[in-house]
Amino acid sequence: MTENDNNLKKSALLNAYIASFGNVTQSCKAVDLSRETFYRWRKEDKEFDQAIRDAEPAERFLDFLESKLVDKINNGDTTSIIFALKTKGKKRGYIERQEIQMDGAIESKIIEWNPAKEE
């Protein structure tokens, strides 16, 4: 493989990595490369490694999930609406909680256990 071919594959791999939100296996399958190649390129090519690190999906994936939740809410999905209210609407009382009422003192006894003696 020529250097130009490698650069094209690296670019395709980076795009697949971004599209799969950082799933290395899916990224490699999409461009027909092994995981070993992915990690070797990261080790040997500092620019490629930096591009992968810059594409880390944590925030982008949360943005993606939030956009899907908003789509569901816009379509009237009751479960999604309830979830959003329970997470984002806590200040307005949309929260499940348990109330425990204590009406008296708690009593307890310690029971000592003694093993039976062998006869």
VONU-92316 format. One line per field, with one value per atom (N, C-alpha, C, O): residue in one letter; atom name; x, y, z. Coordinates in steps of 0.001 Angstrom, whole numbers. Layout:
N
type: c(a	...)
atom: c(CA	...)
px: c(X	...)
py: c(Y	...)
pz: c(Z	...)
This chain:
119
type: c(m	m	m	m	t	t	t	t	e	e	e	e	n	n	n	n	d	d	d	d	n	n	n	n	n	n	n	n	l	l	l	l	k	k	k	k	k	k	k	k	s	s	s	s	a	a	a	a	l	l	l	l	l	l	l	l	n	n	n	n	a	a	a	a	y	y	y	y	i	i	i	i	a	a	a	a	s	s	s	s	f	f	f	f	g	g	g	g	n	n	n	n	v	v	v	v	t	t	t	t	q	q	q	q	s	s	s	s	c	c	c	c	k	k	k	k	a	a	a	a	v	v	v	v	d	d	d	d	l	l	l	l	s	s	s	s	r	r	r	r	e	e	e	e	t	t	t	t	f	f	f	f	y	y	y	y	r	r	r	r	w	w	w	w	r	r	r	r	k	k	k	k	e	e	e	e	d	d	d	d	k	k	k	k	e	e	e	e	f	f	f	f	d	d	d	d	q	q	q	q	a	a	a	a	i	i	i	i	r	r	r	r	d	d	d	d	a	a	a	a	e	e	e	e	p	p	p	p	a	a	a	a	e	e	e	e	r	r	r	r	f	f	f	f	l	l	l	l	d	d	d	d	f	f	f	f	l	l	l	l	e	e	e	e	s	s	s	s	k	k	k	k	l	l	l	l	v	v	v	v	d	d	d	d	k	k	k	k	i	i	i	i	n	n	n	n	n	n	n	n	g	g	g	g	d	d	d	d	t	t	t	t	t	t	t	t	s	s	s	s	i	i	i	i	i	i	i	i	f	f	f	f	a	a	a	a	l	l	l	l	k	k	k	k	t	t	t	t	k	k	k	k	g	g	g	g	k	k	k	k	k	k	k	k	r	r	r	r	g	g	g	g	y	y	y	y	i	i	i	i	e	e	e	e	r	r	r	r	q	q	q	q	e	e	e	e	i	i	i	i	q	q	q	q	m	m	m	m	d	d	d	d	g	g	g	g	a	a	a	a	i	i	i	i	e	e	e	e	s	s	s	s	k	k	k	k	i	i	i	i	i	i	i	i	e	e	e	e	w	w	w	w	n	n	n	n	p	p	p	p	a	a	a	a	k	k	k	k	e	e	e	e	e	e	e	e)
atom: c(N	CA	C	O	N	CA	C	O	N	CA	C	O	N	CA	C	O	N	CA	C	O	N	CA	C	O	N	CA	C	O	N	CA	C	O	N	CA	C	O	N	CA	C	O	N	CA	C	O	N	CA	C	O	N	CA	C	O	N	CA	C	O	N	CA	C	O	N	CA	C	O	N	CA	C	O	N	CA	C	O	N	CA	C	O	N	CA	C	O	N	CA	C	O	N	CA	C	O	N	CA	C	O	N	CA	C	O	N	CA	C	O	N	CA	C	O	N	CA	C	O	N	CA	C	O	N	CA	C	O	N	CA	C	O	N	CA	C	O	N	CA	C	O	N	CA	C	O	N	CA	C	O	N	CA	C	O	N	CA	C	O	N	CA	C	O	N	CA	C	O	N	CA	C	O	N	CA	C	O	N	CA	C	O	N	CA	C	O	N	CA	C	O	N	CA	C	O	N	CA	C	O	N	CA	C	O	N	CA	C	O	N	CA	C	O	N	CA	C	O	N	CA	C	O	N	CA	C	O	N	CA	C	O	N	CA	C	O	N	CA	C	O	N	CA	C	O	N	CA	C	O	N	CA	C	O	N	CA	C	O	N	CA	C	O	N	CA	C	O	N	CA	C	O	N	CA	C	O	N	CA	C	O	N	CA	C	O	N	CA	C	O	N	CA	C	O	N	CA	C	O	N	CA	C	O	N	CA	C	O	N	CA	C	O	N	CA	C	O	N	CA	C	O	N	CA	C	O	N	CA	C	O	N	CA	C	O	N	CA	C	O	N	CA	C	O	N	CA	C	O	N	CA	C	O	N	CA	C	O	N	CA	C	O	N	CA	C	O	N	CA	C	O	N	CA	C	O	N	CA	C	O	N	CA	C	O	N	CA	C	O	N	CA	C	O	N	CA	C	O	N	CA	C	O	N	CA	C	O	N	CA	C	O	N	CA	C	O	N	CA	C	O	N	CA	C	O	N	CA	C	O	N	CA	C	O	N	CA	C	O	N	CA	C	O	N	CA	C	O	N	CA	C	O	N	CA	C	O	N	CA	C	O	N	CA	C	O	N	CA	C	O	N	CA	C	O	N	CA	C	O	N	CA	C	O	N	CA	C	O	N	CA	C	O	N	CA	C	O	N	CA	C	O	N	CA	C	O	N	CA	C	O	N	CA	C	O	N	CA	C	O	N	CA	C	O	N	CA	C	O	N	CA	C	O)
px: c(843	0	897	1837	611	1402	1023	10	1865	1587	268	-477	-20	-1275	-2466	-3489	-2325	-3382	-3610	-4749	-2522	-2620	-3346	-4203	-3011	-3663	-5152	-5963	-5516	-6935	-7653	-8768	-7006	-7600	-7733	-8738	-6711	-6764	-7897	-8616	-8054	-9140	-10497	-11400	-10631	-11890	-12140	-13274	-11085	-11208	-11620	-12467	-11039	-11408	-12878	-13590	-13330	-14743	-15665	-16726	-15260	-16061	-16082	-17103	-14961	-14863	-15823	-16507	-15859	-16763	-18216	-19047	-18518	-19898	-20399	-21593	-19480	-19882	-19724	-19809	-19494	-19318	-18219	-18369	-17115	-15944	-15892	-15056	-16756	-16726	-15637	-15794	-14537	-13378	-13705	-13314	-14411	-14744	-15584	-15289	-16616	-17457	-16664	-16824	-15826	-15016	-14113	-14024	-13447	-12528	-13271	-12804	-14417	-15211	-15664	-15684	-16027	-16534	-15492	-15845	-14219	-13164	-12272	-11206	-12724	-12030	-10583	-9649	-10430	-9122	-9251	-10342	-8141	-8161	-8012	-7506	-8465	-8277	-6782	-6361	-5999	-4552	-3967	-3100	-4445	-3981	-4361	-3551	-5594	-6063	-5114	-4657	-4806	-3966	-2507	-1809	-2043	-671	-542	434	-1532	-1503	-1537	-855	-2314	-2356	-988	-553	-323	979	2064	2924	2011	3076	2858	3830	1632	1316	685	-500	1487	1017	-121	-1016	-101	-1184	-2504	-3557	-2439	-3633	-4154	-5357	-3238	-3621	-4306	-5317	-3767	-4369	-5747	-6665	-5902	-7211	-8241	-9394	-7836	-8735	-9101	-10268	-8110	-8393	-9320	-10195	-9123	-9985	-11417	-12356	-11574	-12904	-13593	-14649	-13001	-13607	-15075	-15433	-15915	-17351	-18164	-19371	-17579	-18389	-19449	-20638	-19049	-20013	-20887	-22090	-20278	-21066	-22127	-23239	-21805	-22770	-23926	-25085	-23609	-24682	-25558	-26781	-24938	-25722	-26641	-27805	-26109	-26891	-28081	-29210	-27815	-28887	-29940	-31139	-29483	-30440	-31302	-32492	-30717	-31508	-32558	-33670	-32208	-33179	-34298	-35463	-33947	-34957	-35908	-37122	-35357	-36185	-37113	-38280	-36594	-37448	-38620	-39761	-38333	-39393	-40413	-41621	-39911	-40806	-41685	-42889	-41086	-41849	-42919	-43935	-42693	-43669	-44672	-45487	-44612	-45595	-45345	-46272	-44126	-43808	-43885	-43067	-44885	-45151	-43964	-43629	-43337	-42203	-41080	-40477	-40800	-39739	-40092	-39230	-41343	-41789	-41628	-41109	-42070	-41947	-40481	-40117	-39641	-38206	-37626	-36895	-37951	-37423	-37896	-37116	-39157	-39666	-38988	-38676	-38757	-38116	-36659	-36135	-35994	-34590	-34385	-33521	-35158	-34982	-35977	-35763	-37061	-38114	-38160	-39197	-37057	-37041	-37417	-38115	-36959	-37236	-38722	-39191	-39456	-40893	-41701	-42926	-41026	-41726	-41895	-42539	-41335	-41449	-40345	-39356	-40549	-39556	-40281	-41264	-39795	-40347	-39506	-38277	-40159	-39420	-40244	-41466	-39554	-40219	-40174	-39151	-41284	-41321	-41465	-42348	-40594	-40613	-40995	-40362	-42043	-42510	-42161	-42473	-41519	-41154	-42136	-42248	-42849	-43842	-43366	-44090	-42200	-41749	-40298	-39612	-39873	-38494	-38303	-39240	-37090	-36750	-36106	-35155	-36641	-36098	-35439	-35885	-34381	-33733	-33176	-32887	-33034	-32470	-31291	-31330	-30256	-29117	-29287	-29413	-29290	-29444	-28093	-27521	-27598	-26323	-26532	-27387	-25751	-25852	-24694	-23536	-25021	-24012	-24202	-25292	-23184	-23334	-23599	-23157	-24325	-24636	-23340	-22430	-23298	-22121	-22278	-23361	-21173	-21194	-21230	-20556	-22017	-22131	-21212	-21174)
py: c(-1168	0	1244	1332	2181	3402	4346	4165	5355	6340	7059	7353	7344	8002	7090	7552	5787	4826	4787	4767	4776	4781	6026	5941	7175	8411	8389	8857	7845	7726	6795	7083	5667	4704	5327	5131	6080	6732	7743	7836	8488	9461	8769	9209	7681	6918	6319	6303	5829	5243	6311	6056	7481	8565	8938	9134	9037	9348	8262	8558	7003	5885	5921	5626	6279	6386	7458	7260	8574	9666	9229	9471	8582	8159	7103	7035	6278	5202	5610	4770	6900	7427	6699	6387	6429	5878	4370	3841	3667	2205	1725	1797	1235	845	-330	-329	-1321	-2497	-2104	-2520	-1318	-878	-36	-181	828	1696	870	1115	-106	-951	-1794	-1945	-2340	-3126	-2271	-2735	-1023	-127	137	355	121	398	-811	-694	-1970	-3244	-3235	-3554	-2862	-2891	-3623	-3731	-4118	-4815	-3818	-2710	-4235	-3411	-3215	-2159	-4234	-4135	-2988	-2254	-2841	-1743	-408	519	-313	919	1313	2456	384	703	916	1721	208	414	1820	2523	2221	3567	4626	5645	4404	5375	5474	6561	4351	4331	4966	5694	4684	5118	6505	7153	6971	8234	9193	9087	10127	11056	11945	12286	12326	13153	12374	12913	11115	10268	10068	10148	9808	9627	10883	10787	12050	13296	13494	13958	13148	13279	12378	12774	11173	10243	10819	10795	11335	11915	13126	13328	13922	15092	14690	15452	13490	13020	12204	11619	12159	11374	11738	12915	10738	10927	11335	11535	11465	11636	12732	12454	13942	15041	14921	15175	14534	14388	13311	13465	12226	11152	11615	11302	12360	12905	13860	13847	14690	15585	14789	15142	13714	12849	12243	12265	11702	11092	12121	11846	13298	14343	14735	15007	14767	15116	14039	14352	12782	11694	11795	11554	12152	12333	13469	13350	14559	15692	15276	15664	14487	13980	13189	13372	12304	11485	12367	12157	13342	14247	15009	15146	15505	16233	15368	15881	14062	13133	12628	11753	13180	12843	11544	10996	11036	9789	10015	10731	9389	9613	9245	9991	8130	7700	8724	9039	9239	10234	11530	12169	11913	13130	12970	13862	11839	11584	11581	12175	10910	10872	12282	12627	13087	14456	15269	16015	15126	15862	15419	16249	14106	13608	14038	14170	14258	14644	16150	16694	16819	18260	19099	20296	18482	19228	19027	19260	18598	18335	19565	19450	20740	21961	22291	23021	21751	22001	20853	20826	19919	18857	17561	16634	17473	16243	15274	15081	14679	13752	12690	12973	11492	10425	10348	10380	10250	10106	9275	9171	8709	7944	8759	9351	8779	9437	8366	7512	8421	7452	8195	9176	7700	8348	7458	6267	8040	7316	7724	8904	6745	7043	6713	6965	6170	5820	5386	5439	4966	4536	3166	2378	2919	1618	801	1239	-384	-1262	-2451	-2924	-2920	-4111	-4934	-4403	-6211	-7098	-7804	-8172	-7981	-8752	-10151	-10340	-11106	-12504	-13170	-13144	-13757	-14422	-15872	-16579	-16283	-17650	-18444	-18039	-19581	-20517	-21839	-22410	-22327	-23618	-24737	-24686	-25740	-26878	-27625	-27748	-28112	-28875	-30303	-30886	-30838	-32223	-33131	-32875	-34190	-35110	-36275	-37149)
pz: c(0	0	0	790	-868	-941	196	871	385	1434	1175	2110	-100	-463	-144	361	-443	-105	1402	1869	2150	3617	4106	4986	3544	3960	3646	4445	2479	2126	3092	3527	3428	4372	5759	6443	6168	7475	7517	8512	6456	6392	6448	7160	5690	5697	7077	7554	7713	9046	10061	10917	9973	10868	10691	11675	9453	9188	9722	10271	9560	10085	11612	12233	12205	13661	14184	15188	13499	13880	13715	14590	12584	12301	13282	13574	13790	14713	16172	17068	16411	17766	18523	19705	17838	18499	18614	19346	17915	17962	17007	15788	17567	16772	15855	14688	16365	15553	14348	13227	14560	13436	12452	11240	12954	12094	11193	9990	11785	11013	9980	8851	10358	9409	8233	7093	8513	7468	6388	5229	6753	5774	5513	4908	5979	5735	6231	5494	7496	8149	9477	10036	9968	11253	12389	12207	13567	14761	15031	15503	14729	14935	14111	14586	12879	12026	12637	12678	13113	13759	14876	14921	15787	16933	16529	17146	15509	15019	14429	14692	13631	13061	14155	14047	15197	16299	16963	17342	17099	17757	16885	17380	15589	14683	14076	13686	13986	13319	14319	14637	14808	15853	15357	16131	14078	13537	13504	13844	13094	13076	14495	14743	15419	16819	17357	18054	17041	17500	16885	17561	15613	14950	15616	15786	15994	16691	18055	18445	18782	20097	19982	20824	18946	18740	18405	18633	17864	17464	18546	18304	19747	20823	20954	20940	21080	20919	22139	22007	23294	24501	24363	24520	24079	23988	22743	22796	21622	20396	20555	20050	21246	21431	22310	22036	23368	24203	23407	23548	22570	21711	20798	20610	20233	19348	20095	19605	21284	22075	22477	22432	22865	23220	22023	22182	20830	19646	19367	18943	19604	19425	20455	20137	21691	22730	22355	22523	21853	21438	20296	20271	19353	18255	18814	18389	19774	20375	21105	20999	21836	22555	21570	21787	20490	19475	18820	18349	18790	18221	19261	18966	20478	21501	22243	22841	22224	22919	24433	25010	25059	26481	27368	28288	27108	27930	27879	28905	26700	26556	27265	27868	27194	27875	29386	30056	29916	31354	31769	32784	30982	31293	31342	32271	30345	30288	31493	32084	31851	33009	34302	35157	34450	35668	35773	36879	34636	34684	34607	35295	33787	33600	34403	34590	34879	35562	37056	37677	37652	39094	39912	40919	39489	40253	40273	41146	39312	39250	39852	39736	40487	41186	40405	40896	39208	38421	38834	38127	39991	40512	41320	42004	41233	42062	43314	43256	44415	45656	46634	46526	47558	48598	49878	50221	50570	51864	52922	52849	53894	54984	56257	56644	56891	58109	59291	59301	60273	61482	62576	62907	63136	64162	65571	66533	65711	67054	67034	66013	68176	68319	67670	67536	67284	66715	67824	68471	68029	69054	68384	67339	68998	68466	69626	70698	69398	70389	69741	68567	70522	70043	70599	71809	69729	70128	69941	68851	70995	70902	70471	71004	69520	69019	69547	69447	70111	70599	69895	69934	69264	68587	69588	70735	69130	70005	70342	69522	71570	71974	71506	71548	71064	70629	71839	72837	71753	72898	72746	73612)
